[in-house]
Amino acid sequence: MNTAMQSNFQPSFVPLITNDDINCVSDAVANGWGKNRDYWIKDLASSLAKFLNVKYVLPVSSGTAAITTALASFGLKSGDEVIIPNLTWVACAAPIVQLGLVPVFLNVDSSLCIDPEELEKSISRKTRLIFAVDLAGSSPNWQKLTAIAEKYNIPILEDAAESFGGQFETSIDSKALGSLGKISILSFSPTKIITGGQGGAVCTNDEFLMRKSESLFHHGINPSKTGKYFWSDEIGYNFQITNLQSALISSQLSRITDIVNVRKTYYALYEKYLKKSDFVSLYKYPSNVKSNYWMYLIIPKNKILVPKEQVLLEVSKYGIDLRPFFYLLSDMPVYKQFYSNVNTYNRFLADYGVCLPYGYDLCEEKIASIVDTIEKVYQQFYSQKHAF
């Protein structure tokens, strides 16, 4: 890459940090100790509970910590099966295996999320949990998932890490993504819609699951139960979030509606400039999903199929950092042992899906330029294919 390209480098993601955010973190640094050591943690928990309309929220150190804590709170036994989409981030699957459970990989449907029809066919005597992931700003059909879960009396763990701020809509009402599972998790890692650098949360209306989570995330210490501190009542983890992280997340949460509107504006601009593309289409969310527009996924049209790694490499020569869409978990060496019947649509998304820059540094001029480069690169591949 030449110097000119480096100076105009477009990262895949840049967070939005305001002076208010910095002031909140500065307050936590200066005053968040001693009796105030958990001030911002409590503020975050109460703000999230109010936003999601759930009874209990437990902030933790990361989204993966939230998944591990939520999974462990159900008290499942080694060999129990957990149904999970095959096309998702690996952090969803790793805790399942680490806890001695068995992931059962399913295809996603056009929502990019777990396919309800395949879900019902995959339930077995060993199925103990359905792990539904609200992927890339989208959401599964929660009406169908909930009906299936109730029919078979199997709880749902919802991962709303990538769709927080969005809603699932029905003809009757709208419910916040992150409030729809028996227990739900959030993530505030660097590329999420709001961030603390890291951080996550466990959310539920079930008091037993919350009390279990509160014990597990902090070394199994239960002072209210045992009357002792520094006394572990069970084997637990060190998944505590800091006051500093919580201050940053809480500050951003206060303007989440404005943040989602910014992302919606970016999506509309990408849609505008990609409308006439000969080579790719911008993914469109289901009509019953009020998205947070977290990620901007493009998929190729039939004119030419180029593996996503080749697209990323070629576009990087123009100073633009793209991200590949997720890989199939069952393709990875550590998960190949778990059978998966991958359909054509899921293979297509995994092999060819590309995610456009989605940070808060975007503007119409940048988006127009990014789309122009995408068209140029796909045109190059198309010309090469038809050169002879």
N, C-alpha and C positions, 0 to 999 in steps of 0.2 A: 504494500500500500504506500502511495507517495505522500509527501508532506501535506499537500493540499487536501487529500482525502482524510488524513488523520485529523486535521484541524476542523473538519466538518463532520466528524464521526457522530453517527446517530445511535445511541445505545438502545437496547431493547426496552429498558425500563429505567425511569428516574422517579423517585418518590416526590411527593409534594409536602415540603416542610415549611411552615409559616413562622412568623415571629411569635405568634401565640403559642405554637408548639414548643418553640425554644424557651419561651418564658415559663411554661409549665414544667419542662424538664429542669430548668435552672432552679425553680422552686423546690423540686424534688431533691436536687443535688444539695441545695443550701439548707433545707429544712426537713427533709424526709427521713429523719433518723429518730432514735429513741421512741417517744410516744407517738411520733408521726411516721414510723417506719412502714406502715401499711396504709397510709392515708390515700394515696393514689390507687393502690390495689383495690381498696374498698370502693373508691369512687368509680373505677372502671367496672367492677362487678355490678354495682347498682345501676349504672348507666346502660350497660349491656342488657341487664334483665328488663329494664324499662323499654328499651328499644325493641327487643325481641318479644316482649310480653311473656316472659317465662318467670318462674318462681326463683330458680337458683342458677347462679353463674359462678364458676370457679376459674379465675385467671391462672394460667400456668405458663411454663417457660417457653413452649413452642407448640405448633400444631401437632407435631409428632407426639409430644408429651401428652397432649389432649387426647389423641387417638388411643395411645397406650393406656392411659388412665381410664378412659371410657370403656374400652374393651375389658380391662381387668375388673371393672366395677360389677360386671355381670356374673363373675365367679364361674366362668366356663371351665370345662375340664379338657385335659389333653385329648386330642383327637376329635373334639367337637368341630363341626363345620360352620364356616362363616361365608355367606354368599357375598361376592364383591365384583364390581365391574373389572374386566380385564384391561380396559383402556383407561388408565388413570395413573396418577403419580405414585411412585413406588413406596412412599411413606405410608400409604394406606395399607399395603400388603405386609410390609416388614414386621410391624407389631403383632400381626396375626400369627405369623410363623414363630416369632420370638416367644410368644406365650404358649407355644405348643399346640396351637389350633390349626385347622386345615382350611386354606382358602379355596373356595369354589368359584372359578372365574366365569363370568357371563359376558356376552356381547352387550354393547350399548345400542340404543335405537337412535332415531334422528334427533333426539334431545341431547345426545352425547352422554346420556346417563343410562343407568341400568334398565334393561328391557323387561317390563312387567310380564309379558307373555313367556319369555324364557325363564324368568324368575320362578313362576309357579311350577313350571315343568322341572325345575332343578331342585326343588325342596325334597329332602330325604329325611329318613328317621334320625340322621345325625345333625341336621340343620338346627342350629341354636340361635343364629343371629343373621340379620340382613344388614349389610353395610352399604348404604346408598350414598353416592358421591354426587353433590351438585357441581358438576364439572364446568370450568371455564366460563362462569357467568350464567350457566344454564341450570336446569332442574329436571329431574324425572317427573313423571306423572304421579304426583303424590296421592291423588285420589285412588288410583289403581294400586299403588304400592301399599297404602294403608289398608285397603280392603283385603289384600292378600295376606298381609301380616296378621290382621285380626282373624281371618279365616283359619289360619294355621297356628295362631297364638305364638307367633315369633316376633320378638322386638326388633325395631329398626334403630341402627346407629346412623345418624346423618352427619356427613362431612360437608359443611358449608364454607370451607376455607376459601374457595374461589368465587363464591356467589353471595357472600355476605353483603347486605344492603339491597338485595333483590327480594322478590316476593313470588309466591306461587298463587295464581288467581283461579278462582272458580266462579260459577254464576252466583254464588252466595256471598263469598268473602275473599279476602286476600290474607295470606299468612307469611310472615317473615321467614326467609330461608335461614336456617339456624335454629328454628323452633319446632321443626316438624317431626323429629325423631323421638323415640323414647328417651334418648339422650343424643345430643348434637355437639359437634365440635367446631371451633373456629381457629383460624391461624392469622397471625400478624407478622409473618416473615417479610423480608425486605421488598418483595414484589407484589404483596397483596394490596388490596384496595386502600386499606389503612395499615400502618406498620409501627412497630416498636423496635425495629431492627430484628427482633424475634418476639415471640410471645404467642399465646394461644388461649383458648377458653373451653371449658366443659359447661354445657347448658342443659338444663332439664327441669321438668316439673315434678320429678319423682324424688321424694325426700330420701328414700333409702339409697338410691344410686348416687345422690349428691354426698351424703354422709360417707359412703364408701369411697367416693372419689377424693373427698377431703382427707381421709386417712391415707389412702394410697399415695397421693402426690407429695406427701411430706413424711417420708420414712415410716409410715404406719403409726404415727403418733396420734393418740386420741385422748387429750387431756380431759375433755368433757366426759369421757367414758371411764377412764382409769384414775383421774385425779392426779396424774403425774405428767410432767414434761420430761423430755429426753428419755422417754420410755416408749419403746415400739411395741404396740399391741399386735402387729402383723408385719410381714415383709412389705416394704413400700419403696418409693422412689424419691429422688430429689428433683422435683419438677417445679420448684418455686420460681415465680416471676419476680422481677425487681420493681421497686417503687419508680425507678427512672423509666423503665420500659412502659409501665402502666400510665405514667404521666403523659408520655408521648402518644400512646394509643388513645387515651381518654380525651385528649385535646382534639385529635383528628375525628374521633367519634362524634364530637359536638357539631361537626359540619358535614356529616356523612351524606345528607341529602344533596348538598351542593356538590360534593365530590362525585356522587353518582351522576348528577346532571352534566358535569364536565366530561365524564366518560361517555355518556350518551351522545354528547356533541361530537366527540372524536369519532365515535362509531358512525354517526350520520355523515361525517366528512369522508371517511373511508368508503362508505356506501356510495356516496356521490361520485367519487373518482374511480371506483371500481365497476360502476354500473355498465360501462361500455367495454370492459376488458374482454379480450378474445380468449384469454387463457385461464383466468381464475375467477372464483366466486367468493364473496364474503359470506361466512356462515350466518344464517338467520335464525334467531331464537324462536322457540315454539310460541304460539299465540297466548298460551296460558302462563307464560313466564314473563314477569316484569324484571328484566335482567339488570344486573349492576354494570354490565358491559365491561367486565374485567379484562377480557382478552379478545383480540381481533383475529379470528381464525380464517384463513383462506384455504380453499381446496381447488385443485385444478379441474378445468373442464376437460372433456374427452379429447380435445384437439391434441394435447400432449401431456404425458405423465412423466414427471421428473422426480426422482427420489428426493426427499426433503433435504438430505444432507448435501446433495449437489447444489440445490437452490441456495441454501445458507452460505455455502462456500463462495459461490459466484457473486451473490449480493454483497458479501463482506468486502469484495474488491472495490465496491463503490462507497465503502465507509458506513454501511448500515448493518446493524447487528439484529438478526432475526432469531427466533426461537423455534425449534421443531415442536410439532404437536407431540403428545405423549406416545410412548412406545407401548406395545402390548406386553403386559407383565409376563405372560406365558412364553414370550420369546427370549426372556432373560435367563441365563444359565441357572441362577439360583431358584427360579420358579418353574422350570421346564417339567419338573416332576409332577406338577399339578395339571391334570388334563384340561384342555380347553378346546372347544369346537368353534374356531374363529370363522366368522362369516365374511363375505366379500366386502361389505360396507366397513366393517371394523378394520380389515386389512388395508383397505383403501385409505382410511383416515390415518392409520398409524404409519403408513409408508409415504404418504404424500402431503399430509397436513402441515401447514406452516403458519406460525403466529407472527403477525406484524408488530412493530414497535408499539408499546402501549403505555409509555410513561407519561408523566404530567408535564413534560417539556414540549409536547406536541402543539402544533398550530396548523392552520389550513395550508400554509405554504409548505411546511415540512411534510404533511400528509400527501399533498399533491406530488411532491418530489419523490417520496417513498414509492407511491403507486407507479409513477413514471419509470422508476428503476426496476420495479417488479416486472412491468410489461416488457421492458428492454431485455431483461434477463431471460424471460420465458420466450421472447421472440428469438433470441440467440439460440436457445435449445431447439426451438421449432425449426429454425433455418438449418441447423446442423443435421437434424433428423432427415430433412428433405433435400439435402445438398446433392444426393446422388440418385 
